[in-house]
Amino acid sequence: MIQSKEGYTNIRSAANAQSTVKAKLKNNTVVLLDEATEDPIHGNWIKILYYVNRPFTYLKPEKDMNLQSGFLHKSQLVNIEDLPSPEAGEFTMTYTVAPFHKADYKLSYIDGSTTAVETVNGNVYYAADCGLPKTAVKSATAIINGHKIIIPEQYLFGILHAENALTIKKYNKVYIAYQTIGDGACGNHLVWVFEGKNLVQRFIGWAY
């Protein structure tokens, strides 16, 4: 997660401070270390994958849906897994899960398949290689110090197969709920970020 004293950090085209700035990412933005293609560590610089202007990842199929890659100095990151957990009662997040029924959704499939789902109700689905889900997330709710946040339904169609196995972390007044959904070729990291009383990011990125 981006964390800089300036409130944002520059994402650069190469592992040095003289290279071109590709993007500026504000604090508390979740990014992914690029471990899929190479060692992400380049001295004091780290290669990351990130979305530009997509705080809720992408919902609708688009021509360019790929994560962008770039470099930032390691001092501009905090590892979510290393963050402390909030005090009891500060923050909770839960899904309502029910059996999956195809008739409840409008599905499209990849290359004529009958199981490799491409979209659910027009939103990109993140587990095509795992086939149809057995269960479906029907709703999701977060509670921050007694304030209830209902997660918009459109953010759930792409992660129908998620389960109630969230890890909760806190950084200052930011709450993070994360988990891995699916496995193997369809595995993805899913991270929800809340600031104040608002959901500000839903990050989904490769787990392999």
Sine and cosine of phi, psi and omega as CSV:
sin_phi,cos_phi,sin_psi,cos_psi,sin_omega,cos_omega
0.00,0.00,0.72,-0.69,-0.01,-1.00
-0.90,0.43,0.72,-0.69,0.06,-1.00
-0.46,-0.89,0.94,-0.34,-0.07,-1.00
-0.69,-0.73,0.54,-0.84,0.01,-1.00
-0.91,0.41,-0.36,0.93,0.04,-1.00
-0.99,0.15,-0.20,0.98,-0.03,-1.00
1.00,-0.04,-0.11,0.99,0.04,-1.00
-0.36,-0.93,0.21,-0.98,0.09,-1.00
-0.68,-0.73,0.45,-0.89,0.05,-1.00
-1.00,0.06,0.73,-0.68,0.14,-0.99
-0.99,-0.14,0.84,-0.55,-0.15,-0.99
-0.94,-0.35,0.32,-0.95,-0.07,-1.00
-0.98,0.21,-0.33,0.95,0.01,-1.00
-0.59,-0.81,0.15,-0.99,-0.11,-0.99
-1.00,0.09,0.85,0.53,0.09,-1.00
-0.32,-0.95,0.37,-0.93,-0.09,-1.00
-0.97,0.23,-0.10,0.99,0.00,-1.00
-1.00,-0.09,-0.16,0.99,-0.06,-1.00
-0.97,0.23,0.22,-0.98,-0.07,-1.00
-0.90,0.43,0.66,-0.76,0.09,-1.00
-0.99,0.15,0.89,-0.46,-0.02,-1.00
-1.00,0.03,-0.53,0.85,-0.05,-1.00
-0.31,-0.95,0.32,-0.95,0.14,-0.99
-0.87,-0.50,0.84,-0.55,-0.02,-1.00
-0.92,-0.39,0.76,-0.66,-0.05,-1.00
-0.98,0.19,0.30,-0.95,0.04,-1.00
-0.82,0.58,0.52,-0.85,0.04,-1.00
0.97,0.26,0.15,0.99,0.09,-1.00
-0.98,0.18,0.77,-0.64,0.02,-1.00
-0.99,0.11,0.73,-0.69,0.07,-1.00
-0.75,-0.66,0.17,-0.98,-0.06,-1.00
-0.86,-0.52,0.74,-0.68,0.11,-0.99
-0.91,0.41,0.70,-0.72,-0.04,-1.00
-0.99,0.12,0.99,0.16,0.00,-1.00
-0.99,-0.15,-0.05,1.00,-0.07,-1.00
-0.97,0.26,-0.52,0.85,-0.09,-1.00
-0.93,-0.37,-0.36,0.93,-0.09,-1.00
-0.22,-0.98,0.10,-0.99,0.15,-0.99
-0.93,0.37,0.84,-0.54,-0.06,-1.00
-0.97,0.26,-0.19,0.98,-0.08,-1.00
-1.00,0.03,0.83,-0.55,0.04,-1.00
-0.79,-0.62,0.98,0.18,-0.09,-1.00
0.91,0.41,-0.86,-0.51,0.04,-1.00
-1.00,-0.01,0.12,0.99,-0.04,-1.00
-0.92,-0.38,0.50,-0.87,-0.05,-1.00
-0.79,-0.62,0.72,-0.69,0.07,-1.00
-1.00,0.05,0.79,-0.61,-0.05,-1.00
-0.82,-0.58,0.26,-0.97,0.15,-0.99
-0.90,-0.44,0.65,-0.76,-0.10,-1.00
-0.44,-0.90,0.32,-0.95,0.10,-0.99
-0.97,-0.23,0.61,-0.79,0.05,-1.00
-0.99,-0.16,0.86,-0.52,0.05,-1.00
0.83,0.56,0.60,0.80,0.06,-1.00
-0.71,-0.70,0.94,0.33,-0.05,-1.00
-0.89,0.46,-0.37,0.93,0.02,-1.00
-0.92,-0.39,0.58,0.81,-0.09,-1.00
0.80,0.60,-0.50,-0.87,0.05,-1.00
-0.93,-0.37,0.54,-0.84,-0.01,-1.00
-0.95,-0.30,-0.68,0.73,-0.03,-1.00
-0.98,-0.20,0.57,-0.82,0.06,-1.00
-0.87,0.50,0.73,-0.68,0.02,-1.00
-0.72,-0.70,0.25,-0.97,-0.02,-1.00
-0.91,0.41,-0.65,0.76,-0.02,-1.00
-0.88,-0.47,0.99,-0.14,-0.02,-1.00
-0.92,-0.38,0.13,0.99,-0.12,-0.99
-0.97,0.26,0.49,-0.87,0.19,-0.98
-0.91,0.41,0.62,-0.78,0.10,-0.99
-1.00,0.04,0.37,-0.93,0.03,-1.00
-0.84,-0.54,0.48,-0.88,0.03,-1.00
-0.10,-0.99,-0.07,-1.00,-0.09,-1.00
-0.84,-0.54,0.56,-0.83,0.16,-0.99
-0.60,-0.80,0.34,-0.94,0.02,-1.00
-0.96,0.30,0.63,-0.78,-0.09,-1.00
-0.87,0.49,-0.37,0.93,0.01,-1.00
-0.94,0.34,-0.18,0.98,-0.06,-1.00
-1.00,-0.09,0.15,0.99,-0.05,-1.00
-0.82,-0.58,0.52,-0.85,0.27,-0.96
-0.85,-0.53,0.62,-0.78,0.01,-1.00
-0.99,0.11,0.88,-0.47,-0.04,-1.00
-0.84,0.55,-0.63,0.78,-0.04,-1.00
-0.90,0.44,-0.41,0.91,-0.03,-1.00
-1.00,0.03,-0.12,0.99,-0.05,-1.00
-0.96,0.27,0.41,-0.91,0.02,-1.00
-0.97,0.25,0.34,-0.94,0.10,-0.99
-1.00,0.10,0.50,-0.87,0.05,-1.00
-0.94,0.33,0.25,-0.97,0.08,-1.00
-0.92,0.39,0.42,-0.91,0.02,-1.00
-0.83,0.55,0.75,-0.66,0.04,-1.00
1.00,0.00,-0.18,0.98,0.00,-1.00
-0.95,0.32,-0.73,0.69,-0.13,-0.99
-0.52,-0.85,0.70,-0.72,0.15,-0.99
-0.64,-0.77,0.44,-0.90,0.11,-0.99
-0.58,-0.81,0.75,-0.67,-0.04,-1.00
-0.63,-0.77,0.49,-0.87,0.12,-0.99
-0.97,-0.24,0.52,-0.85,0.26,-0.97
-0.99,-0.14,0.88,-0.48,-0.11,-0.99
-0.90,-0.45,0.67,-0.74,0.00,-1.00
-0.67,-0.75,0.25,-0.97,0.09,-1.00
-0.84,0.54,0.58,-0.81,0.01,-1.00
-0.99,0.12,0.74,-0.67,0.09,-1.00
-0.78,-0.62,0.86,-0.52,-0.05,-1.00
-0.83,0.56,-0.59,0.81,-0.08,-1.00
-0.91,0.42,-0.28,0.96,-0.03,-1.00
-0.98,0.17,-0.19,0.98,-0.13,-0.99
-0.71,-0.70,0.39,-0.92,0.16,-0.99
-1.00,-0.10,0.92,-0.40,-0.10,-1.00
-0.94,-0.35,0.59,-0.81,0.23,-0.97
-0.85,-0.53,0.42,-0.91,-0.13,-0.99
-0.83,-0.55,0.35,-0.94,-0.01,-1.00
-1.00,0.05,0.81,-0.59,0.13,-0.99
0.78,0.62,0.68,0.74,0.09,-1.00
0.97,0.24,0.11,0.99,0.04,-1.00
-0.92,0.39,0.36,-0.93,0.09,-1.00
-0.95,-0.30,0.02,1.00,-0.01,-1.00
-0.77,-0.64,-0.44,0.90,-0.03,-1.00
-0.99,0.13,1.00,-0.04,-0.10,-1.00
-0.96,0.27,0.76,-0.65,0.06,-1.00
-0.99,-0.11,-0.71,0.70,0.02,-1.00
-0.68,-0.73,0.48,-0.88,0.11,-0.99
-0.85,-0.53,0.89,-0.45,-0.07,-1.00
0.78,0.62,0.62,0.78,0.05,-1.00
0.99,0.13,0.00,1.00,0.00,-1.00
-0.96,-0.26,0.63,-0.78,-0.03,-1.00
-0.85,0.53,0.73,-0.69,0.03,-1.00
-0.98,-0.19,0.66,-0.75,-0.17,-0.99
-0.98,-0.22,0.38,0.93,-0.01,-1.00
-0.59,-0.81,0.63,0.78,-0.07,-1.00
-0.82,0.57,-0.65,0.76,-0.06,-1.00
-0.95,0.33,-0.19,0.98,0.02,-1.00
-0.99,-0.13,-0.01,1.00,0.01,-1.00
0.98,0.21,-0.29,-0.96,-0.02,-1.00
-0.93,0.36,0.63,-0.77,0.03,-1.00
-0.95,0.31,0.43,-0.90,0.07,-1.00
-1.00,0.00,-0.47,0.88,0.04,-1.00
-0.78,-0.63,0.23,-0.97,-0.04,-1.00
-0.65,-0.76,0.69,-0.72,0.12,-0.99
-0.97,0.26,0.88,-0.48,-0.03,-1.00
-1.00,-0.05,-0.52,0.85,0.01,-1.00
-0.37,-0.93,0.30,-0.96,0.04,-1.00
-0.57,-0.82,0.66,-0.75,-0.05,-1.00
-0.70,-0.72,0.70,-0.72,0.13,-0.99
-0.89,-0.45,0.58,-0.82,0.05,-1.00
-0.80,-0.60,0.87,-0.49,0.01,-1.00
-0.92,-0.39,0.94,-0.33,0.00,-1.00
0.74,0.67,0.72,0.69,0.05,-1.00
1.00,0.02,-0.20,0.98,0.00,-1.00
-1.00,-0.01,0.84,-0.54,-0.06,-1.00
-1.00,0.00,0.71,-0.70,0.06,-1.00
-0.85,-0.52,0.88,-0.48,0.07,-1.00
-1.00,0.01,0.85,-0.52,0.00,-1.00
-0.95,0.30,0.78,-0.62,0.02,-1.00
-0.82,0.57,0.66,-0.75,-0.08,-1.00
-0.84,0.54,-0.58,0.81,-0.06,-1.00
-0.89,0.45,-0.39,0.92,0.03,-1.00
-0.98,0.20,-0.12,0.99,-0.07,-1.00
-0.98,-0.19,-0.38,0.92,-0.07,-1.00
-0.86,0.50,-0.61,0.80,-0.04,-1.00
-0.97,0.23,-0.20,0.98,-0.06,-1.00
-0.79,-0.61,0.61,0.79,-0.04,-1.00
-0.80,0.60,-0.51,0.86,-0.12,-0.99
-1.00,0.10,0.05,1.00,0.00,-1.00
-0.91,0.42,0.41,-0.91,0.01,-1.00
-0.79,-0.61,0.21,-0.98,0.03,-1.00
-0.98,0.18,0.96,0.26,0.02,-1.00
-0.67,-0.75,0.75,0.66,-0.07,-1.00
-1.00,0.05,0.65,-0.76,0.15,-0.99
-0.98,-0.18,0.73,-0.68,-0.09,-1.00
-0.94,-0.34,0.75,-0.67,0.03,-1.00
-0.74,-0.67,0.22,-0.97,-0.01,-1.00
-0.64,-0.77,0.64,-0.77,0.12,-0.99
-0.69,-0.72,0.94,-0.34,-0.13,-0.99
0.81,0.58,-0.90,-0.44,0.01,-1.00
-0.97,-0.26,0.34,0.94,0.01,-1.00
-0.97,-0.26,0.74,-0.68,0.05,-1.00
-0.93,-0.37,0.67,-0.74,-0.05,-1.00
-0.80,-0.60,0.76,-0.65,0.10,-1.00
-0.86,-0.51,0.83,-0.56,-0.06,-1.00
-0.66,-0.75,0.34,-0.94,0.02,-1.00
-0.25,-0.97,0.19,-0.98,0.18,-0.98
-0.97,-0.24,0.78,-0.63,0.03,-1.00
-0.94,-0.35,0.65,-0.76,-0.08,-1.00
0.96,0.30,-0.13,-0.99,0.06,-1.00
-0.41,-0.91,0.21,-0.98,0.01,-1.00
0.84,0.54,-0.74,-0.67,-0.07,-1.00
-0.92,0.40,-0.29,0.96,0.01,-1.00
-0.94,-0.34,0.23,0.97,0.00,-1.00
-0.97,0.24,0.68,-0.73,0.03,-1.00
-0.64,-0.77,0.56,-0.83,0.19,-0.98
-0.99,0.15,0.73,-0.68,0.05,-1.00
-0.85,-0.52,0.83,-0.56,-0.03,-1.00
-0.75,-0.66,0.80,-0.60,0.10,-0.99
-0.96,-0.27,0.72,-0.69,-0.01,-1.00
-0.83,-0.55,0.76,-0.64,-0.02,-1.00
-0.84,-0.54,0.75,-0.66,0.10,-0.99
-0.84,-0.55,0.71,-0.70,-0.06,-1.00
0.88,0.48,-0.86,-0.51,0.04,-1.00
-0.90,-0.44,0.48,0.88,-0.10,-1.00
-0.76,-0.65,0.56,-0.83,0.22,-0.98
-0.98,0.17,0.84,-0.55,-0.08,-1.00
-0.90,-0.43,-0.27,0.96,0.02,-1.00
-0.42,-0.91,0.62,-0.78,0.22,-0.97
-0.80,-0.60,0.98,-0.22,-0.04,-1.00
-0.99,-0.14,0.73,-0.68,0.11,-0.99
-0.77,-0.64,0.82,-0.58,-0.02,-1.00
-0.51,-0.86,0.34,-0.94,-0.09,-1.00
-0.79,0.61,0.60,-0.80,0.10,-1.00
-0.96,-0.29,0.18,0.98,-0.05,-1.00
-0.68,-0.73,0.00,0.00,0.00,0.00
